[in-house]
Amino acid sequence: MKKNKVLFFALLLFLFLASSQLARTEQQPKLKIITTIYPLTELVQNITGDRGEVFQLIPTGAEVHNFQLRPSDVAQLRQADLLVAVGPALEPWLPKIETALGRKIKQKIYFFDELKKVGFPGLVEQDPHLWLDLKADDLLVKAVVNQLAELDPKGRLYYSERGQKLRAKISNLDREFQEQLANCRSNIFIVAGHQAFGYLARRYHLQLVSLVGANPESRPGLKKIQEIIELIKKEQVKAIFYESSVTPYYARAIAQETGIELYPLSTGVHLRPEEIKNKIGFLQLMKQNLETLKKALGCSGRKDRQ
């Protein structure tokens, strides 16, 4: 009899806890957030934690500029509380999304627009690679925290605390870039590809030279290639960089002509299969970029440069 009473009360306790958990779940539905590219996904996930579900619209490694919405993407967008994107310069199909939905998404954050609001220095309309400037990432995190707090007031403190931790990580990494790239044998930063690293170069006082402009589909002419070769010889440049996700055809050709070394850099968007498999994060990729730049440019670093 006593045993039956114990089992009865244990069952009641279980049902009470289960109903309480169900009530909390019903009262606090997870926010549904859509991001477009991997760097934005990682930043947003770090803020939302278990209070949000983040869906990345463009699969990691897919071509961003020519991306086509799938029926499953439209279904995700219809349920979204928030869309976080870079802006039409990177995702030219963005204006078509709301037309396809037949209604407006509840809230949206366009990275470029957020930076424009605060007068962020060095913005270039044709260059959408904003996430490669860590100061810009810090401002985006702040904007996302504020927006999530409006959508989910009960989670305001939660988002704020997680946002502060993330901003501290970004600030520390930015400081590492500033200090460790402050004193280099050469600040000439030659990229045998499109101009994806403009914001990174401006942030850390590097002289960027790219084979082509911001359009990744552009191809360099023979004249431009010859100009790069002459610059390398004249300035005794020791390194040429290429995007780690593409075959370094032009970099190899120039290296063979000049005898310099090739070094890969990641944009953080198109990950290699092994990076996807090992779940390498965006900030980890940026840290790897720093180590590559230090080695290639012959940087010793010093702490007196701001």
C-alpha positions as CSV (number, residue, x, y, z in Angstrom):
1,M,0.0,0.0,0.0
2,K,2.8,2.4,1.0
3,K,4.6,1.5,-2.2
4,N,1.5,2.4,-4.3
5,K,1.2,5.8,-2.6
6,V,4.8,6.5,-3.4
7,L,4.3,5.6,-7.1
8,F,1.1,7.7,-7.2
9,F,2.8,10.8,-5.9
10,A,5.8,10.2,-8.1
11,L,3.4,10.1,-11.1
12,L,1.7,13.3,-10.0
13,L,5.0,15.0,-9.7
14,F,6.0,13.8,-13.1
15,L,2.7,15.1,-14.7
16,F,3.1,18.4,-12.9
17,L,6.7,19.0,-14.1
18,A,5.7,17.9,-17.7
19,S,2.7,20.2,-17.8
20,S,4.9,23.1,-16.4
21,Q,7.5,22.5,-19.1
22,L,4.8,22.3,-21.8
23,A,3.3,25.6,-20.5
24,R,6.7,27.3,-20.6
25,T,7.2,26.0,-24.2
26,E,3.8,27.3,-25.2
27,Q,4.4,30.6,-23.6
28,Q,7.8,31.1,-25.2
29,P,7.8,29.9,-28.8
30,K,11.1,30.0,-30.4
31,L,11.8,32.9,-32.8
32,K,12.2,31.9,-36.4
33,I,15.1,33.7,-38.0
34,I,16.3,33.5,-41.6
35,T,19.9,34.4,-42.6
36,T,21.4,34.4,-46.0
37,I,25.1,33.5,-45.6
38,Y,27.3,31.6,-43.1
39,P,29.0,34.5,-41.3
40,L,25.5,36.0,-40.5
41,T,24.3,32.6,-39.4
42,E,27.0,32.1,-36.9
43,L,26.7,35.6,-35.4
44,V,22.9,35.3,-35.1
45,Q,23.1,31.7,-33.6
46,N,25.5,33.0,-31.0
47,I,22.9,35.6,-29.9
48,T,19.7,33.6,-30.1
49,G,21.0,30.4,-28.3
50,D,18.0,28.1,-27.5
51,R,15.4,30.9,-27.8
52,G,15.6,30.9,-31.6
53,E,15.7,28.7,-34.7
54,V,18.0,29.9,-37.4
55,F,17.6,28.8,-41.0
56,Q,20.3,29.7,-43.6
57,L,18.8,30.5,-46.9
58,I,21.9,30.0,-49.1
59,P,23.6,26.6,-48.5
60,T,27.2,27.0,-47.4
61,G,29.3,26.7,-50.5
62,A,26.6,27.7,-53.0
63,E,26.9,30.6,-55.3
64,V,25.3,33.7,-53.6
65,H,24.8,36.0,-56.6
66,N,22.9,33.5,-58.7
67,F,20.9,31.8,-55.9
68,Q,17.4,30.8,-56.8
69,L,14.6,30.5,-54.2
70,R,13.2,27.0,-53.8
71,P,9.6,26.3,-52.7
72,S,11.0,25.1,-49.3
73,D,12.7,28.5,-48.9
74,V,9.4,30.4,-49.5
75,A,7.8,28.2,-46.8
76,Q,10.5,29.1,-44.3
77,L,10.3,32.8,-45.2
78,R,6.5,32.8,-44.6
79,Q,7.1,31.7,-41.0
80,A,10.0,34.0,-40.3
81,D,10.0,36.5,-37.5
82,L,13.3,38.1,-38.8
83,L,15.4,38.2,-41.9
84,V,19.1,39.0,-41.6
85,A,20.8,39.7,-44.9
86,V,23.7,41.8,-46.3
87,G,21.7,43.7,-48.8
88,P,20.9,43.8,-52.6
89,A,24.6,44.3,-53.5
90,L,25.3,40.7,-52.4
91,E,21.8,39.3,-52.7
92,P,20.2,41.0,-55.7
93,W,17.1,38.8,-55.5
94,L,16.2,40.2,-52.0
95,P,13.6,42.7,-53.4
96,K,11.8,39.8,-55.1
97,I,11.3,37.9,-51.9
98,E,8.5,40.0,-50.4
99,T,6.8,40.0,-53.8
100,A,7.0,36.2,-53.9
101,L,5.6,36.0,-50.4
102,G,2.7,38.3,-51.1
103,R,3.3,40.1,-47.7
104,K,6.1,41.7,-45.8
105,I,8.4,39.8,-43.4
106,K,7.8,40.9,-39.8
107,Q,11.2,42.4,-39.4
108,K,14.4,42.5,-41.4
109,I,18.0,43.7,-40.9
110,Y,20.1,44.5,-43.9
111,F,23.7,44.7,-42.9
112,F,24.6,47.5,-45.3
113,D,21.7,49.6,-44.2
114,E,22.6,49.3,-40.6
115,L,26.1,50.5,-41.2
116,K,24.8,53.3,-43.4
117,K,22.6,54.5,-40.5
118,V,25.5,55.0,-38.2
119,G,27.8,56.5,-40.8
120,F,30.2,53.6,-40.9
121,P,33.4,54.8,-42.7
122,G,34.6,53.4,-45.9
123,L,31.3,51.9,-47.1
124,V,31.4,51.0,-50.8
125,E,28.0,50.4,-52.6
126,Q,29.5,47.9,-55.0
127,D,31.4,46.0,-52.4
128,P,29.1,43.8,-50.1
129,H,31.8,41.9,-48.2
130,L,31.1,43.8,-45.0
131,W,31.5,40.9,-42.6
132,L,35.3,40.8,-43.2
133,D,35.5,44.0,-41.2
134,L,35.3,42.9,-37.5
135,K,34.2,46.4,-36.4
136,A,31.3,46.1,-38.8
137,D,30.4,42.7,-37.3
138,D,30.3,44.2,-33.8
139,L,27.8,46.8,-35.0
140,L,25.7,44.1,-36.6
141,V,25.6,42.1,-33.4
142,K,24.4,45.2,-31.6
143,A,21.6,45.7,-34.1
144,V,20.5,42.0,-34.0
145,V,20.4,42.1,-30.1
146,N,18.1,45.1,-30.2
147,Q,15.8,43.6,-32.8
148,L,15.5,40.3,-31.0
149,A,14.7,42.1,-27.7
150,E,11.8,43.9,-29.5
151,L,10.5,40.6,-30.9
152,D,10.9,38.7,-27.7
153,P,10.9,41.2,-24.7
154,K,11.1,38.3,-22.2
155,G,14.5,37.4,-23.6
156,R,15.9,40.9,-23.6
157,L,18.5,40.2,-20.8
158,Y,19.3,36.8,-22.3
159,Y,20.1,38.3,-25.7
160,S,22.0,41.2,-24.2
161,E,24.3,38.9,-22.2
162,R,25.0,36.7,-25.1
163,G,25.5,39.7,-27.4
164,Q,28.0,41.2,-24.9
165,K,30.0,37.9,-24.8
166,L,30.0,37.7,-28.6
167,R,31.0,41.4,-29.0
168,A,33.9,40.8,-26.6
169,K,35.2,37.9,-28.8
170,I,34.9,40.0,-31.9
171,S,36.7,43.0,-30.2
172,N,39.5,40.8,-29.0
173,L,40.0,39.3,-32.5
174,D,39.9,42.8,-34.0
175,R,42.6,43.9,-31.5
176,E,44.7,40.9,-32.5
177,F,44.5,41.9,-36.2
178,Q,45.4,45.5,-35.4
179,E,48.4,44.6,-33.3
180,Q,49.8,41.7,-35.3
181,L,49.5,43.3,-38.7
182,A,50.9,46.7,-37.5
183,N,54.4,46.0,-38.5
184,C,54.9,44.0,-41.6
185,R,57.8,43.6,-44.1
186,S,55.3,44.6,-46.8
187,N,51.7,45.9,-46.7
188,I,51.0,45.2,-50.4
189,F,48.2,42.7,-50.3
190,I,47.8,41.1,-53.8
191,V,44.7,38.9,-54.4
192,A,44.5,36.9,-57.6
193,G,40.8,37.1,-57.8
194,H,37.9,39.5,-57.2
195,Q,38.0,42.3,-54.7
196,A,36.5,40.5,-51.8
197,F,38.9,41.7,-49.1
198,G,38.5,45.4,-49.5
199,Y,37.0,46.0,-46.0
200,L,39.6,43.8,-44.3
201,A,42.4,45.7,-46.1
202,R,41.1,49.1,-45.1
203,R,40.5,48.1,-41.5
204,Y,44.1,46.9,-41.1
205,H,45.9,49.4,-43.3
206,L,46.9,47.0,-46.1
207,Q,47.3,48.1,-49.7
208,L,44.9,45.8,-51.6
209,V,45.6,45.0,-55.2
210,S,43.1,42.7,-56.9
211,L,43.0,41.2,-60.4
212,V,39.4,42.2,-60.9
213,G,36.7,44.3,-59.1
214,A,33.9,43.2,-56.8
215,N,32.2,40.9,-59.3
216,P,33.4,37.3,-58.8
217,E,32.5,36.4,-62.3
218,S,34.8,38.9,-63.9
219,R,38.0,37.8,-65.7
220,P,41.3,39.7,-65.7
221,G,42.8,40.9,-69.0
222,L,46.4,40.1,-69.9
223,K,47.3,43.8,-69.3
224,K,46.1,43.6,-65.7
225,I,48.0,40.4,-65.1
226,Q,51.2,42.0,-66.5
227,E,50.7,45.0,-64.3
228,I,50.5,42.7,-61.2
229,I,53.7,40.9,-62.3
230,E,55.6,44.1,-62.7
231,L,54.4,45.4,-59.3
232,I,55.6,42.2,-57.7
233,K,59.0,42.5,-59.2
234,K,59.4,46.2,-58.5
235,E,58.2,46.0,-54.8
236,Q,59.8,42.6,-54.2
237,V,56.5,41.2,-53.0
238,K,56.9,37.7,-51.6
239,A,53.2,36.5,-51.5
240,I,50.1,36.3,-53.5
241,F,46.7,35.3,-52.1
242,Y,43.7,33.5,-53.5
243,E,40.2,32.6,-52.1
244,S,40.5,29.2,-50.5
245,S,37.2,27.9,-52.0
246,V,38.3,28.3,-55.7
247,T,41.0,26.9,-57.8
248,P,44.0,29.3,-57.8
249,Y,44.5,29.3,-61.6
250,Y,45.7,33.0,-61.9
251,A,47.6,32.9,-58.6
252,R,49.6,29.8,-59.9
253,A,50.3,31.5,-63.2
254,I,51.6,34.6,-61.5
255,A,53.6,32.7,-59.0
256,Q,55.3,30.6,-61.7
257,E,56.2,33.8,-63.5
258,T,57.6,35.6,-60.4
259,G,58.6,32.8,-58.0
260,I,56.5,34.1,-55.1
261,E,54.5,31.9,-52.6
262,L,50.7,31.2,-52.8
263,Y,48.5,31.7,-49.7
264,P,44.8,30.9,-49.3
265,L,42.3,33.2,-47.5
266,S,38.7,32.5,-46.6
267,T,35.8,34.9,-47.2
268,G,33.9,32.9,-44.6
269,V,31.1,32.2,-47.1
270,H,32.2,29.4,-49.4
271,L,33.7,26.8,-47.1
272,R,35.7,23.8,-48.2
273,P,34.3,20.3,-47.6
274,E,36.7,19.6,-44.7
275,E,35.8,22.9,-43.1
276,I,32.1,22.1,-43.3
277,K,32.8,18.6,-41.9
278,N,34.8,19.9,-39.0
279,K,32.2,22.7,-38.3
280,I,34.8,25.5,-38.5
281,G,33.2,28.7,-37.4
282,F,33.4,32.1,-39.1
283,L,35.5,33.7,-36.3
284,Q,37.9,30.6,-36.5
285,L,38.2,31.3,-40.3
286,M,39.1,34.9,-39.6
287,K,41.7,33.8,-37.0
288,Q,43.2,31.5,-39.7
289,N,43.2,34.4,-42.1
290,L,45.2,36.5,-39.6
291,E,47.8,33.7,-39.2
292,T,48.1,33.4,-43.0
293,L,48.5,37.2,-43.4
294,K,51.1,37.4,-40.7
295,K,53.2,34.7,-42.3
296,A,52.8,35.8,-45.9
297,L,53.5,39.6,-45.2
298,G,56.3,39.0,-42.7
299,C,54.6,40.7,-39.8
300,S,56.2,41.0,-36.4
301,G,53.4,43.2,-34.8
302,R,53.6,45.9,-32.2
303,K,51.1,47.4,-29.8
304,D,51.5,51.1,-30.4
305,R,49.5,51.4,-33.6
306,Q,45.8,52.2,-33.4
